[in-house]
Amino acid sequence: MDNQHRKITGYRELSQAEIDLMNMVKAKAKEVGDLVENMERTEGIDRRWLAIAATDLQKGFMSLTRSIAKPEFF
């Protein structure tokens, strides 16, 4: 569906430069997510630290996304 964000309260139109940045962030997040998934299948990895890393990386990518989108809400 085109322009779904228009139906969600608190979101604004993004410029083409912002859209390009958002797509770069999403692509890098996918790449990092693939790395984490690979590590999950590797024996000998400390699962606790991997879980902490995954959470912190997810928070970081969400922060990058919000820095671009600048939502009008908490």
N, C-alpha and C positions, 0 to 999 in steps of 0.2 A: 504494500500500500504506500503510495507516495505521500510524503509530508506528514507522516504519523505524528511527529513531534508537535505539529500545530494543534493537535487534539489533546495534548497533555499540558495541564496548567503549569506555568512557571518556566516554560522553555521559550527561547527566542530563535529567530532566524540567524543562521550562521553565514558568514561571508565565505567566499570560495577558499580564501587562504585558511580560514578556520576549519573548513571541511577537510581540506588537504592535510592539515595538522592532525585532525581527529583520526583520519584514515591512517596516518603514519603511526600514531600512538596505538591504534587497534592492531595494526600489522605487527608492531614490535611486541605487544602484549601476547599475541598468538605465538610468536616465535619463542618468547620466554616461557609461555605455558607449555609448549611442546618440550622444552628442555626439562621443566619440572616433571612432566609426565614420564620422560625418559629416565630421569633419576629415580622416580618411584618404582620403576621396574628393575633397578640396579641393586644387586645384593651388597650388603655392607654399608649402605647409606644410613646415616643417623636420621631416622624418620621424624623425630621430634624437631630437629633443626630444619629439616626439609619443610615440615608443616609451617614452622615459624617463617621461613623464607617465602613460602608460597603466599601466606597471608600478607606479609609486608609488601611483597611485590604487587599483589592485587590492590592493596591500598595505594601504593605508589601510582599505578596505572590509573586508578579511579581519580586520584588527585590531579594527574595530568589532564584527564578528560574534563574534570570539573573546572580546571583553570582555563580551558578553552571555551567550554559551554557557558560558564558563568551563570548557573541557574539562579533564579530569583527567590529561592527558598532555602531553608536550613539544609 
